[in-house]
Amino acid sequence: MFGIGMPELIVILVIAIVVIGPDKLPEIARALGRGYAEFQKTLRNVKDSINTAEADFYRKEDTEDGIEDIKGKTPKGQKSEEDEGRDGK
């Protein structure tokens, strides 16, 4: 955890109590916890959106390739078996 051990945490807590005061410290800790939780939630939503968009992209690409195979066409940049046979002769 960022290389902070128990002694360092105690020093930080003591400094926070002296600077902020024991009355405001729980409020600030709660606010920081809520902010961190909201950040994690937002980050999870962004990751899910990216994964969904990526899956949709590849699904669409695979579907287009499958339709071209059914129609007897080949995907862009690839040669069909007939074309390869002609090139080899």
C-alpha positions as CSV (number, residue, x, y, z in Angstrom):
1,M,0.0,0.0,0.0
2,F,2.3,2.8,-1.2
3,G,5.1,1.6,1.1
4,I,3.3,3.1,4.1
5,G,3.5,1.0,7.3
6,M,1.8,1.2,10.6
7,P,4.2,3.8,12.1
8,E,3.7,6.1,9.2
9,L,0.0,5.8,9.4
10,I,0.0,6.7,13.1
11,V,2.1,9.8,12.4
12,I,-0.2,10.9,9.7
13,L,-3.2,10.3,11.9
14,V,-1.7,12.3,14.8
15,I,-0.8,15.2,12.4
16,A,-4.4,15.1,11.0
17,I,-5.9,15.3,14.4
18,V,-3.7,18.2,15.4
19,V,-4.3,20.1,12.1
20,I,-7.9,19.3,11.4
21,G,-9.2,18.6,14.9
22,P,-10.9,15.6,16.4
23,D,-14.4,16.9,15.6
24,K,-13.9,17.4,11.9
25,L,-11.7,14.3,11.2
26,P,-14.6,11.8,11.0
27,E,-16.5,14.0,8.6
28,I,-13.5,14.4,6.3
29,A,-12.7,10.7,6.4
30,R,-16.3,9.9,5.4
31,A,-16.2,12.4,2.6
32,L,-12.9,11.0,1.3
33,G,-14.3,7.4,1.5
34,R,-17.4,8.5,-0.5
35,G,-15.3,10.2,-3.1
36,Y,-13.1,7.2,-3.5
37,A,-16.1,4.9,-3.8
38,E,-17.6,7.2,-6.4
39,F,-14.3,7.2,-8.3
40,Q,-14.2,3.4,-8.3
41,K,-17.8,3.2,-9.5
42,T,-17.1,5.7,-12.4
43,L,-14.0,3.8,-13.4
44,R,-15.9,0.5,-13.4
45,N,-18.6,2.1,-15.7
46,V,-15.9,3.4,-18.1
47,K,-14.3,0.0,-18.3
48,D,-17.6,-1.7,-18.9
49,S,-18.4,0.8,-21.7
50,I,-15.1,0.2,-23.3
51,N,-15.5,-3.6,-23.1
52,T,-19.0,-3.4,-24.5
53,A,-18.0,-1.2,-27.4
54,E,-15.0,-3.4,-28.2
55,A,-17.2,-6.6,-28.1
56,D,-19.8,-4.9,-30.4
57,F,-17.1,-3.8,-32.8
58,Y,-15.7,-7.3,-33.1
59,R,-19.1,-8.9,-33.3
60,K,-20.1,-6.6,-36.2
61,E,-16.8,-7.2,-37.9
62,D,-17.2,-11.0,-37.6
63,T,-20.8,-10.8,-38.8
64,E,-19.8,-8.8,-41.9
65,D,-17.1,-11.4,-42.7
66,G,-19.6,-14.2,-42.2
67,I,-22.1,-12.6,-44.6
68,E,-19.3,-12.1,-47.2
69,D,-18.4,-15.8,-46.8
70,I,-22.1,-16.8,-47.3
71,K,-22.4,-14.6,-50.4
72,G,-19.1,-16.1,-51.8
73,K,-17.2,-12.9,-51.3
74,T,-13.9,-12.6,-49.5
75,P,-13.1,-10.0,-46.8
76,K,-11.1,-7.0,-47.9
77,G,-7.5,-7.7,-48.5
78,Q,-7.9,-11.5,-48.8
79,K,-7.9,-13.7,-51.9
80,S,-10.5,-16.3,-52.4
81,E,-9.5,-19.9,-53.1
82,E,-10.4,-19.4,-56.8
83,D,-8.0,-16.3,-57.0
84,E,-5.2,-18.3,-55.3
85,G,-5.7,-21.1,-57.8
86,R,-5.4,-18.7,-60.7
87,D,-2.3,-17.1,-59.3
88,G,-0.6,-20.4,-58.8
89,K,-1.1,-21.6,-62.4
